[in-house]
Every structure is written in structure tokens, then in C-alpha cells.
């Protein structure tokens, strides 16, 4: 009997499903927040919690177990150094799922999967309004050669 043997299969064969989950783990630990479908997030959540629990043990065997699942050495180092230290006092529940509407193409429910005690990324100074791009005058944005003619006329008069 197969009672209580539910797994998220995600419509993929086993090798493809594991590759997908490994790549999502790398993205989650690198960016600390990812946008994905609800089914993928629910499948990924126990694996992410398990990797953080292993990283909290801080021994060689745990590091090798995490490396078997997370193929990026840089991300594993970050997981053991910063993320595991951040969750040292928390006994579990390291991730949260926040609903984010539906995908435009197929109406699949999208969610944010993020680490609970996520550090906010610094705001980009270039986007704060200091470096605004000039817009072309209406009707001339796509006109070929108009800008070159104006530049030549300005250079000739100067």
C-alpha cells in the first residue's frame, strides 16, 4: 500500500526533478528570496530547511552532505558561514512562503520563497532618480538619422 507516501513530482522524471530542486536551492541560498510557483516552493521548503539544519552542525560530514545536494561551493560556504550563524538559536522553520499572484501566461500561482531572517539588499543608488535618462522628443525616438542630422548641424554652427 502507498498510504501517506505523497511526494511532489512536479510533472518531471526523477533526475530532472532533482536537478530543478538543486538549482532552486542554489538560487535561494544565493539571493535569500526567489519567485517560483507554489508547488515548487512547497517541494523545496523541506529541503532548504534540512540544508540549513545540516549547516548548523558545522562539521565536515555535514558539509559533504550539503555539497552533495547544493553543487555550488561558494553558496555552501555562504550557507555555513552566514546563514547557519543567523539561525543558530532557531530550532526550525527557516523559510516562509508569501503568495504573489498568478503567472500571466498560464495562471500558475506564484509565491516568494524566502529565508525568515533575510537581510535586506542595499538600494541601488542609480535608481534613486539621480541618473535619469533623457527621453527623445515624441515622434523622433524611432526616426533614423534625425539625431545625427542635429549633431552635425550643432557641430557646424559651433
N, C-alpha and C positions, 0 to 999 in steps of 0.2 A: 504494500500500500504506500501511497505517496502523500499521506496526510501531513500537513504543516511543513512541506518541503518547497515552499514558494521561493523563487529567485526571480530577479528582474532579468529577463532575457533580452529585452530591447530590440527584438527582431533581428538579431545577429547571431552568427555562429560563435562558438566559444572563443576562438583565437581573436576574432575581430572585436568581440565584447571586451576582452581583457586589454587589448591594445587601446581601445577607446577609454576605458576606465583609468589606465595608467597615464595616458595623455591628459585626462581631466585632472588627475591628482597633481601632476607636474604644474599645470596651469593654476590650480587652486593654491598650492603652496608658494608659487612664484608671485602671484598677484593678490592673494588673500581674498579675492572675490571674483567669481565668474558668473556669467549668464549662460544658462543652459535650460534644457527642458525639464519639466518636473520629474518625469520618470528617470532620466539620467541622474538628476540630483539625488533622488531617493535611493538609487542604486549606489551612488558614490559616497554618500554620507557615512555609512558604517566603515567603509574602507579608510576614509580620511581620519575618522576618529581612532581607528586601530593603528594607523601610522603614527599619529601624534602620541598615543599611549606607548608605542614602542620607542619613540624618540625620547620620551621622558625617562626611560630606563638608563639611557646613556652608557651602554656598553657595546663592545664590538659585535656581539651576536645580534643585538637589536639593530645596529647599523647595517649589518649584512642582510637582515630580513627586510629592512626598509629599502635597501638598494635593489633587492630582488623585485620589488613592486614599483619603485619610483626610479626610472632609468637615468635621471639627471643628477650627477654628482654634486653640482653646485646647489641645486634645490635641496638635496638631502643634507648638505652642510648647513644650509639656512634653517631647515626644519629642526635639526639637532641643536643649533646654537641659539636661535632667537625664538622660534615658535614654541618649542618644548619648554623653554625657560619661562615664557609668558604664561603657559598653562600649568606651571608646576603645582599650584595649590588647588587646581580644579580637578575633580575626580572623573569627569566625563562631560559629554555634551559640548564638544569644541566647535561645532558648526551650527549654522542656522539657515533655514530656507525662507526666503521672502518672495512672495508672489509678485510677478512683474507683468501681468497682462498676457496677451497671446501673440504668437508669431504671425506676421502679416500673410505669409504665403499659404500656410496650411492650418492656421488657428491652433497650433500646438501651444499648450500652456507653458509660458516661460517663467523662470524663477531666478533669483540671485542665490547662489550658494556661497556663503562667506564664513570666515572664522569669526567666532564670537567677539573676542577682544582684538578686533582688527585695528591696526594703526592707520590713520588717515594719510593718504599720499599728499605731499605738498602741492599746493595750487601752482599751475604754470603761470609765470609772470607775463608771458607773451600773450596770453588770452585775456588778461585783465583790462584790455582796452588801450594800452599804451601804444601798441603797434598795430594800428588799424590800417587795413588795406584800402587804397583808393579804388572806388568803383568807376568804371568807364561811363561816360555820359550815355543816356538812353539812346538806343538806335545805333551806336557806334561800337558796341562791345564786340560784335561779330563781323564788322566791316573790315575786309582785308585791305591793308595798305594805308588806312586812314591815319594811324599813329605815325607811320614812317613819313608821310607827307607833312604832317605837322612838325615833326622833329627837324626835317630838312628846312622847312620854312623858318623855324625858330633859329636854326644854326646859321642860315643865310643872312637873317636880319641882325644877328648879334656880332 
